[in-house]
Amino acid sequence: MIPQPKPTPGDTSWFTKARFGLFIHWGIYALPARHEWVKQREELADEAYDVYFRHFEPDLYDPKLWAKAAAEAGMKYFVVTTKHHDGFCLWDSQFTDYKATNTPYGHDLLQPMVAAFREQGLRVGFYHSLLDWHHPEFPIDGFHPLRNHPEREKLNAKRDIRRYAEYLHNQSRELLTEFSPVDIMWFDFSYPSGRPGWVGKGRDDWQSEKLLKLVRELAPDVILNDRLDLDEGWDIKTPEQYQPREWLRVNGEPVIWEACQTFSGSWGYHRDEASWKSLEQLIGMLVDTVSKGGNLLLNVGPTGRGEFDERALERLMGIGRWMRLHSRSIYGCTASAFTPPPDCRYTQNGNRLYLHLLHWPYRHVHLEGLAGRVAYAQLLNDASEVRMLELDPQQPAQNITMSGQAGVLTLELPVLKPNVTVPVIELFLKEDAIPETL
C-alpha cells in the first residue's frame, strides 16, 4: 500500500502537489566564488571578509529573469537565503547594518525578488540561518571562523547567546510580517553538543520552542522545516545532498519530506567547481524523489553580478523542456505500491501510473503485478499507444517468440528511444486495480 503521512501543523496540501522547487543561495560569498562557507573554511576574520561587503554590487540583478527561468523549468515554489551563516541580509532589516542596502548596490534585494516570483505564480519560502558568524553576541564554537583564535575564550566572555536569540527572533518576526504571506520558513541548522570536546548549539540556544510559537502565531499555515532541534512542531524532513533509499519515516511513520540538492558540489556560486550534474542525472533525481513520495528543492547560486550561472540556466532550460511534456507524471504524484522493473521508477496519481525509463530497454519491458490491471498505455511525450502483450506463461519460449510469466504485463516499445531525456509511459489502471493507501 502507498504510505500516507499524518497531517502536519502547517498547510502542506499544496506542497505535496507541487513536488519541485528552486533553492537560491545568494550573498556576498558570491564574490570570492569559492563556496558559501568560505569565511569559515578559510578562518576569515570580519576585517578580511568585509572586502566582499564593500564591493558587493550586483548590477545585472533582475529577479524577473530568475522567476521566469524557475517557472519555465516547472518549479512551483522557491526558497531563498534571506541570511546565510555569514550574517549578511538580503533585505533592509531594521535590526542590523549588515545588509544589502548598505553595500555599493544600495537596494533591498528581497522585496523585488518576492514580487517577481509571486508574479510567476510561485510560492515564497525563506531560508534563514540560525548561525551568524558576524553578530557580536554569537558565541564562537567549533563551526565559527574564529574557532582557532588564540583569544577565543576571552572573546566569548563578552558574548551572550540570549541576546543573539533575541536578534534571531526579531528578524524572523520581521520576515514573516513584512513579506506576508510566507509559505515556507526554512531554518538552518542545529548542531547540539553531544561528543567530548564539542560545543555546539541547539534548541536551548535558539530558544526554539519560543521561536516555534512565534512562527505559528504569525503564520499558522507556513511550512516549517525540521532543523530547530525539536521533536515536534515541524512539517517536513529535509535530507540534503543524498537521495533516501525509500520514503522517509520518523519512528516508523511516513513523513512529508524534501530532498535538497545542488547542481554541483556547492550551494553558493563557485566559479571553479566542476562536478556539475548532467541533465539526465537531474531529471532522474526529480523522478526518484517523487517516486518515494518526496519533493525536490534544486539549488542555484547566482553570481556576484546577480545572474544565474550559465551552466545552471542551461540545465534549467533542459528540465523545462522535459517538464513541458512530462509534468503530469510529477505534479500531484506520489509513490506507487507497484514494484518497477530495474532502471525504472513509478510515480502515481490516482488511476494513472507513470513508468519512468531511466535506461531505454530493447523492445520490451515487463511489469510485475500488472497483468489484467491496465486499461491503456501510451508514451507520455506524444500520446502514442504502447502495445500491451498478455503472454501465455504456459507457452515455452521459441526462437523469435517470448514466453510469459504469471501476473506480468509486457509492453512492446519502439526500438529507438524517444527524443526526450527520460521517456515516460502513462498507464491507465482499471478502477479495481488502484492500490489503497496506508
MARPAPA-246579 format. One line per field, with one value per residue (C-alpha): chain; x, y, z. Coordinates in nm, 2 decimals. Example, Ala and Ser with C-alpha at 12.3 -4.5 7.8 and 13.67 -1.06 7.14 Angstrom:
REM MARPAPA-246579
pado	(A	A)
u	(1.23	1.37)
v	(-0.45	-0.11)
w	(0.78	0.71)
END
This chain:
REM MARPAPA-246579
pado	(A	A	A	A	A	A	A	A	A	A	A	A	A	A	A	A	A	A	A	A	A	A	A	A	A	A	A	A	A	A	A	A	A	A	A	A	A	A	A	A	A	A	A	A	A	A	A	A	A	A	A	A	A	A	A	A	A	A	A	A	A	A	A	A	A	A	A	A	A	A	A	A	A	A	A	A	A	A	A	A	A	A	A	A	A	A	A	A	A	A	A	A	A	A	A	A	A	A	A	A	A	A	A	A	A	A	A	A	A	A	A	A	A	A	A	A	A	A	A	A	A	A	A	A	A	A	A	A	A	A	A	A	A	A	A	A	A	A	A	A	A	A	A	A	A	A	A	A	A	A	A	A	A	A	A	A	A	A	A	A	A	A	A	A	A	A	A	A	A	A	A	A	A	A	A	A	A	A	A	A	A	A	A	A	A	A	A	A	A	A	A	A	A	A	A	A	A	A	A	A	A	A	A	A	A	A	A	A	A	A	A	A	A	A	A	A	A	A	A	A	A	A	A	A	A	A	A	A	A	A	A	A	A	A	A	A	A	A	A	A	A	A	A	A	A	A	A	A	A	A	A	A	A	A	A	A	A	A	A	A	A	A	A	A	A	A	A	A	A	A	A	A	A	A	A	A	A	A	A	A	A	A	A	A	A	A	A	A	A	A	A	A	A	A	A	A	A	A	A	A	A	A	A	A	A	A	A	A	A	A	A	A	A	A	A	A	A	A	A	A	A	A	A	A	A	A	A	A	A	A	A	A	A	A	A	A	A	A	A	A	A	A	A	A	A	A	A	A	A	A	A	A	A	A	A	A	A	A	A	A	A	A	A	A	A	A	A	A	A	A	A	A	A	A	A	A	A	A	A	A	A	A	A	A	A	A	A	A	A	A	A	A	A	A	A	A	A	A	A	A	A	A	A	A	A	A	A	A	A	A	A	A	A	A	A	A	A	A	A	A	A	A	A	A	A	A	A	A	A	A	A	A	A	A	A	A	A	A)
u	(0.00	0.10	0.22	0.00	0.17	-0.03	-0.15	0.11	0.07	0.13	-0.05	0.13	-0.17	-0.02	0.34	0.28	0.12	0.40	0.68	0.95	1.11	1.41	1.66	1.86	2.19	2.30	2.51	2.84	3.01	2.93	3.23	3.51	3.32	3.47	3.19	2.93	3.13	3.44	3.46	3.45	3.67	3.95	3.90	3.85	3.80	3.54	3.80	3.92	3.57	3.45	3.61	3.32	3.06	3.24	3.24	2.90	2.73	2.51	2.44	2.28	2.03	1.69	1.47	1.21	1.45	1.52	1.15	1.09	1.37	1.22	0.87	0.98	1.17	0.84	0.92	0.62	0.79	1.13	1.33	1.59	1.87	1.75	2.06	2.32	2.57	2.79	2.51	2.47	2.10	1.94	1.66	1.66	1.63	1.58	1.79	2.13	2.35	2.50	2.26	2.23	2.11	2.45	2.66	2.75	2.44	2.23	1.89	1.68	1.72	1.44	1.14	1.16	1.25	0.94	0.73	0.88	0.83	0.48	0.40	0.51	0.28	0.55	0.50	0.75	0.99	1.27	1.58	1.71	2.03	2.03	2.40	2.55	2.93	2.91	2.69	2.89	2.68	2.71	2.95	3.25	3.21	3.36	3.20	3.29	3.56	3.74	3.74	4.12	4.17	4.43	4.19	3.88	3.78	3.84	3.62	3.35	3.34	3.17	2.91	2.57	2.36	2.04	2.09	2.17	1.85	1.65	1.80	1.72	1.36	1.32	1.44	1.21	0.92	1.02	1.03	0.70	0.52	0.68	0.66	0.34	0.21	0.52	0.46	0.78	1.01	1.34	1.57	1.92	2.07	2.11	2.42	2.38	2.66	2.70	3.05	3.36	3.52	3.25	3.05	2.75	2.42	2.06	1.71	1.81	2.05	1.79	1.51	1.34	1.01	0.96	1.06	0.82	0.54	0.62	0.62	0.29	0.12	0.23	0.18	-0.03	-0.02	0.35	0.55	0.83	1.14	1.30	1.62	1.52	1.63	1.27	1.10	0.76	0.61	0.79	0.62	0.88	1.21	1.49	1.77	2.04	2.30	2.18	1.89	1.70	1.65	1.28	1.00	1.14	0.99	1.02	0.96	0.83	0.57	0.59	0.65	0.64	0.99	1.20	1.54	1.77	2.02	2.27	2.37	2.73	2.91	2.85	2.54	2.67	2.83	3.16	3.34	3.59	3.37	3.34	3.13	2.81	2.53	2.41	2.06	1.99	2.11	1.89	1.57	1.65	1.68	1.35	1.18	1.35	1.24	0.87	0.87	0.95	0.68	0.91	0.97	1.29	1.44	1.71	1.96	2.11	2.39	2.38	2.69	2.82	2.67	2.33	2.29	2.23	2.54	2.51	2.55	2.25	2.04	2.13	2.01	1.70	1.60	1.66	1.45	1.18	1.17	1.12	0.86	0.66	0.58	0.60	0.49	0.17	0.40	0.54	0.27	0.03	0.21	0.35	0.49	0.33	0.26	0.37	0.74	0.90	1.14	1.52	1.64	1.28	1.07	0.70	0.50	0.13	-0.17	-0.50	-0.56	-0.26	0.06	0.38	0.67	0.99	1.25	1.59	1.75	1.58	1.53	1.53	1.18	1.01	0.96	0.80	0.58	0.52	0.17	0.00	-0.13	-0.50	-0.49	-0.41	-0.68	-0.45	-0.08	0.09	0.41	0.36	0.57	0.34	0.05	0.13	0.00	0.22	0.10	0.03	0.11	-0.06	0.19	0.09	0.30	0.23	0.38	0.75	0.98	1.08	1.35	1.16	0.87	0.87	0.70	0.51	0.50	0.20	0.09	0.34	0.23	0.47	0.49	0.62	0.84	0.99	1.35	1.46	1.43	1.20	1.38	1.34	1.58	1.38	1.09	0.77	0.49	0.15	-0.05	-0.43	-0.52	-0.86	-1.06	-1.04	-0.66	-0.58	-0.38	-0.50	-0.31	-0.19)
v	(0.00	0.36	0.55	0.83	1.08	1.23	1.59	1.85	2.18	2.38	2.36	2.11	2.04	2.25	2.13	1.76	1.85	2.10	1.85	2.08	2.40	2.63	2.69	3.01	3.06	3.42	3.67	3.84	3.50	3.51	3.75	3.51	3.25	2.96	2.81	2.98	2.86	3.05	3.26	2.95	2.73	2.99	3.12	3.48	3.75	4.01	4.26	4.03	3.92	4.28	4.34	4.15	4.36	4.68	4.55	4.38	4.55	4.30	4.55	4.28	4.16	4.12	3.89	3.88	3.68	3.45	3.39	3.33	3.07	2.89	2.89	2.77	2.48	2.37	2.48	2.58	2.74	2.90	2.93	3.20	3.26	3.58	3.54	3.27	3.18	3.48	3.70	3.91	4.01	4.05	4.28	4.62	4.48	4.73	4.52	4.53	4.74	4.43	4.42	4.48	4.84	4.93	4.78	4.97	4.82	5.02	4.85	4.59	4.26	4.06	4.28	4.27	3.90	3.81	4.02	3.87	3.51	3.57	3.73	3.40	3.21	3.05	3.02	3.20	3.05	3.19	3.01	3.19	3.09	3.01	3.07	3.42	3.45	3.82	3.90	4.02	3.82	3.49	3.27	3.12	2.74	2.46	2.59	2.95	3.12	3.22	2.87	2.87	3.23	3.24	3.46	3.27	3.23	3.60	3.69	3.46	3.61	3.92	3.73	3.63	3.38	3.51	3.85	3.68	3.47	3.79	3.92	3.59	3.61	3.98	3.91	3.61	3.83	4.09	3.85	3.69	4.02	4.24	3.97	3.80	3.56	3.34	2.99	2.82	2.90	2.71	2.75	2.61	2.45	2.29	2.11	2.04	1.93	1.56	1.45	1.51	1.85	1.97	2.28	2.31	2.49	2.36	2.42	2.60	2.84	2.93	2.93	2.70	2.64	3.02	3.07	2.79	2.96	3.29	3.14	2.96	3.28	3.49	3.24	2.94	2.78	2.83	2.51	2.47	2.25	2.02	2.20	2.37	2.07	2.00	1.66	1.81	2.11	2.08	1.99	1.85	1.65	1.79	1.54	1.72	1.60	1.24	1.05	0.84	0.47	0.49	0.71	0.88	0.77	0.90	0.65	0.41	0.66	0.81	1.19	1.47	1.53	1.73	1.64	1.94	1.91	2.12	2.14	2.10	2.05	2.40	2.59	2.94	3.04	2.85	2.96	2.67	2.38	2.13	1.84	1.96	1.70	1.62	1.69	1.31	1.30	1.59	1.47	1.12	1.28	1.45	1.13	0.93	1.18	1.18	0.80	0.79	1.05	1.35	1.69	1.81	2.15	2.22	2.49	2.78	3.00	3.33	3.53	3.84	4.05	3.90	3.64	3.27	3.08	2.99	2.62	2.64	2.82	2.55	2.27	2.46	2.50	2.13	2.04	2.28	2.10	1.77	1.90	2.06	1.71	1.51	1.73	1.53	1.24	1.48	1.72	1.57	1.23	1.02	0.67	0.36	0.03	-0.15	-0.25	-0.11	-0.31	-0.25	0.10	0.24	0.44	0.46	0.77	0.76	0.99	0.81	0.57	0.70	0.51	0.65	0.43	0.64	0.45	0.57	0.33	0.26	-0.12	-0.31	-0.36	-0.49	-0.41	-0.64	-0.51	-0.74	-0.75	-0.55	-0.83	-0.76	-0.44	-0.18	-0.04	0.15	0.25	0.54	0.73	1.05	1.27	1.23	1.02	0.74	0.40	0.14	-0.21	-0.44	-0.81	-1.07	-1.35	-1.71	-1.84	-2.19	-2.13	-2.21	-1.96	-2.01	-1.86	-1.54	-1.55	-1.49	-1.69	-1.51	-1.51	-1.52	-1.17	-0.99	-0.74	-0.69	-0.36	-0.36	-0.05	0.11	0.01	0.37	0.58	0.88	1.21	1.30	1.28	1.03	0.86	0.81	0.56	0.65	0.35	0.39	0.15	-0.02	0.12	-0.20	-0.21	0.11	0.03	0.15	0.40	0.32)
w	(0.00	-0.06	0.26	0.38	0.62	0.90	0.88	1.00	1.18	0.86	0.53	0.31	0.08	-0.20	-0.12	-0.19	-0.53	-0.63	-0.60	-0.75	-0.61	-0.65	-0.38	-0.40	-0.21	-0.26	-0.06	-0.06	-0.07	-0.44	-0.48	-0.36	-0.56	-0.38	-0.16	0.06	0.37	0.26	0.57	0.79	0.57	0.54	0.90	0.78	1.05	0.99	0.88	0.60	0.49	0.49	0.15	-0.01	0.17	0.04	-0.32	-0.35	-0.65	-0.84	-1.13	-1.35	-1.09	-1.25	-1.03	-1.31	-1.51	-1.22	-1.17	-1.54	-1.55	-1.25	-1.38	-1.73	-1.56	-1.40	-1.04	-0.82	-0.52	-0.42	-0.10	-0.08	0.18	0.35	0.57	0.55	0.82	0.75	0.88	0.56	0.50	0.16	0.29	0.46	0.82	1.09	1.33	1.16	0.94	0.77	0.48	0.11	0.14	0.29	0.01	-0.30	-0.46	-0.21	-0.25	-0.09	-0.29	-0.13	-0.19	-0.57	-0.57	-0.38	-0.61	-0.92	-0.81	-0.70	-1.03	-1.20	-0.96	-0.74	-0.36	-0.14	0.11	0.33	0.44	0.75	0.92	1.29	1.29	1.25	1.23	1.21	1.51	1.81	2.05	1.87	2.08	1.90	1.86	1.65	1.33	1.38	1.16	1.48	1.63	1.64	1.75	2.03	2.24	2.17	2.54	2.61	2.31	2.42	2.76	2.61	2.41	2.52	2.32	2.48	2.32	1.99	2.02	2.06	1.74	1.56	1.68	1.59	1.23	1.20	1.31	1.06	0.77	0.85	0.88	0.61	0.34	0.45	0.34	0.36	0.25	0.38	0.67	0.64	0.94	0.92	1.13	1.48	1.60	1.97	2.19	2.20	2.17	2.40	2.34	2.11	2.19	1.96	1.96	1.97	2.09	2.42	2.24	1.97	2.22	1.96	2.14	2.18	1.81	1.70	1.89	1.72	1.38	1.43	1.57	1.28	1.01	1.11	0.77	0.70	0.63	0.88	0.83	1.08	1.19	1.51	1.72	1.81	1.82	1.72	1.56	1.22	0.89	0.66	0.69	0.47	0.37	0.17	-0.08	-0.08	-0.21	0.05	-0.03	0.04	0.17	0.48	0.82	1.17	1.45	1.18	1.04	0.69	0.69	0.43	0.30	0.06	-0.09	-0.11	-0.39	-0.58	-0.95	-0.84	-0.51	-0.38	-0.27	-0.33	-0.66	-0.71	-1.02	-1.04	-0.91	-1.19	-1.06	-1.23	-1.26	-1.61	-1.73	-1.72	-1.36	-1.25	-1.41	-1.27	-0.93	-0.96	-1.07	-0.80	-0.53	-0.64	-0.67	-0.30	-0.20	-0.17	-0.32	-0.49	-0.39	-0.65	-0.58	-0.78	-0.66	-0.85	-0.94	-0.78	-1.06	-0.99	-1.27	-1.27	-1.38	-1.75	-1.66	-1.42	-1.69	-1.95	-1.71	-1.60	-1.97	-2.03	-1.73	-1.86	-2.20	-2.03	-1.78	-2.06	-2.19	-1.87	-1.58	-1.51	-1.41	-1.14	-1.02	-0.77	-0.80	-0.52	-0.46	-0.60	-0.43	-0.75	-0.79	-1.10	-1.33	-1.30	-1.40	-1.38	-1.13	-1.08	-0.98	-0.94	-0.93	-0.88	-1.17	-1.37	-1.31	-1.47	-1.57	-1.60	-1.80	-1.68	-1.92	-2.25	-2.30	-2.62	-2.75	-2.43	-2.06	-1.82	-1.54	-1.24	-1.08	-1.36	-1.59	-1.64	-1.44	-1.71	-1.95	-2.18	-2.22	-2.41	-2.43	-2.24	-2.47	-2.77	-2.65	-2.89	-2.80	-2.64	-2.72	-2.42	-2.46	-2.25	-2.30	-2.21	-1.92	-2.03	-2.38	-2.39	-2.55	-2.91	-3.13	-3.21	-2.95	-2.58	-2.31	-2.04	-1.67	-1.44	-1.33	-1.56	-1.82	-2.11	-2.31	-2.66	-2.72	-3.03	-3.09	-3.09	-2.77	-2.80	-2.83	-2.46	-2.17	-1.97	-2.15	-1.95	-2.02	-1.89	-1.77	-1.71	-1.44	-1.42	-1.13	-0.93	-0.97	-0.78	-0.46	-0.12	0.10	0.45)
END
